[in-house]
Amino acid sequence: MEDGRGIALPSALIAASVAARLVQLQRLHPLQWDEVEYFRATDWVRQGLVPYRDFWEHHTPLQWFVFAPFTALAHSPGVASVVAMRWAQVPLWIAAFALLAAWMRGAGIAPAARWSALALALTSSLFMLPAVEYRVDVLAGTLLLLGLVLQQRAHFVWAGAAFALAAFANLRLGPVVVIAMLAAIWHYGRRAAWAIAGAAAATAAAALYFVATSSWAIAIQRVFTENLLGDRWAVNVRGIFLHRLLAPFGVNLLQRSFSPSAIDPGGILLIVLAVLGLVRARGELRFLAVVNAANLLFIVLMKYVFNYHLEIAALLAVPLVASQIKRNIALALVASAAMNVAVALFRGKEADMDYQDLVMKTVDAVTPPHGRVFDGAGWALHRKPAYDYWFLRAITFELEAHGIFAPYVPSPPPDAIVADHDTRRWLVAHPALLRFVRANYVPISRDVWLPRGRVLLRFEAPPDATLDAESPPRWHVPHLGYNATPR
């Protein structure tokens, strides 16, 4: 029986911090572009569409299959549907931290140190801010931790299968799990090589789906070829990894500024103690340090680094942090939890979320059920994107500019345009399309534009109002001709 002393305070602070973040998840944290993208892909899989063959994507697809049944319960055209997916992944986070605790217990880390390290992660904005979002990192991180625990228990074949599935959830983990399996042979002995067989079996089973659906060639093109080309042509943002790493210290490296309100005590302790743990790691912790160092190396090599890329790194850092906790850190934990609760509840972002909801419901209300919408992230959840390459992020810009993707030609014209940030960037980069939009569309709000010829509605109904299903609006815009000559 383990000694339970020293865990009461960390567990209470974890409960308070997690409760605050759940409030943020539901109401106080606006949707991120990626969340809308992942919802659309998940919902399309639920509808029976085959990834890559029937819709464009560039991520590995396991997340969409696992969560597809939940989208059948999400009927709102607004933010509520994506928020429902945030809630659906909460059990995965619980499983991830249970696996972390199990691994640390197997490594002989004392209960007080384990709970304190878990509390630092769960009270830090570094981890918790992206953790409330619906992302592929959640499933991928949980499967990676499952593989590590199975390795520790000498279930190497199953560990390899879990590692392969982690890569099918998040492509970026592919090289990391390979290193994890090779490092395990060094640490656990030759028996650990059975993990390679498990990974090969899981990969072959997953590949059968793409063979059966005649989509293996397009899947390879989307996931590997296009990602490699997009990365080759992307502009390297110098210092971006260090910028993300210094953010908890209140330092904005790109703007060369310092903001005391951005200081994240839990994130600072997590980073400092993790670095010490990496340097001082011994025994089984040394093996984990190798895996996390590989993970961090591949993040460093990325040209774009966002805070959510550090989610899995923060998870893997928890045991290393625990190994460096040699004394009571109650005051640090209290400070971290207090800041975490304040940041979660008083960020003042709820108006942004309300506006997103308004835009999403408005475009749903003013377009026909089978209409097409042009936007930068798929905000019209129940409408077909007007452009095949519908997620207008850096990869789409680069591959279209280099002639890999066909340019967008508005024929037929879209039933609506959501003029979000990336849509505006796209229009500025395509002057002919911008002229067409200016000539044929008129805004009914800042970010919702409709065909000029049939803007007949007055939008005085509440945001959740719907139009008469028997007489949906029809937008008849004459085709004025569009010159898609490359820039």
ZIURWO-V372158 format. One record per run of one state. SS is the DSSP state (helix for helix, strand for strand, loop for the rest). FROM is the first residue (numbers start at 0). TO is the last residue. Records with the same first field share a line. If there is no record, write none. Layout:
BEGIN
SS=FROM-TO, FROM-TO
END
This chain:
BEGIN
loop=0-6, 28-31, 46-49, 51-53, 55-60, 71-77, 88-88, 106-109, 122-123, 131-134, 152-154, 169-169, 188-188, 212-214, 233-238, 249-249, 252-255, 258-258, 262-263, 280-282, 300-305, 323-328, 345-348, 365-370, 374-382, 385-392, 401-414, 418-419, 429-429, 443-446, 454-467, 471-486
helix=7-27, 32-45, 61-70, 78-87, 89-105, 110-121, 124-130, 135-151, 155-168, 170-187, 189-211, 215-232, 239-248, 259-261, 264-279, 283-299, 306-322, 329-344, 349-364, 393-400, 420-428, 430-439, 451-453, 468-470
strand=50-50, 54-54, 250-251, 256-257, 371-373, 383-384, 415-417, 440-442, 447-450
END
